[in-house]
Amino acid sequence: MRSHFRAVHLEDTIIIEEEGEFEQCIKCGFFGKNCNQEKHWNTKTCQDYTVRRESYLKKIAKVDAMKATFTVNGVRINRVKEFKYLGRILHE
């Protein structure tokens, strides 16, 4: 069950009443005993899910960044997908 939560419910917290609340790995998100130690971090599973979790969190941050608005003297600036800077075209 803990592996399922790590894989599918990346933003949720698991608390099993009979077992109590476990710590969450700061890298891969797994809930378990002693999961914030080198022994766990060196496992292939932790390393694989760390990459997956970081990718997911970057996507969430990108969506949040797209919601940001910018103003100059109270006037909203329109968002563009690409613009020219120092002779080069830059994309979002």
Sequence and secondary structure as in RCSB ss.txt:
>XXXX:A:sequence
MRSHFRAVHLEDTIIIEEEGEFEQCIKCGFFGKNCNQEKHWNTKTCQDYTVRRESYLKKIAKVDAMKATFTVNGV
RINRVKEFKYLGRILHE
>XXXX:A:secstr
 HHHHHHH TT   EETTTEE EE TTT  EETT SSHHHHTSHHHHHHHHHHHHHHHHHHHHHHHT  EEETTE
EE   SEEEETTEEEE 
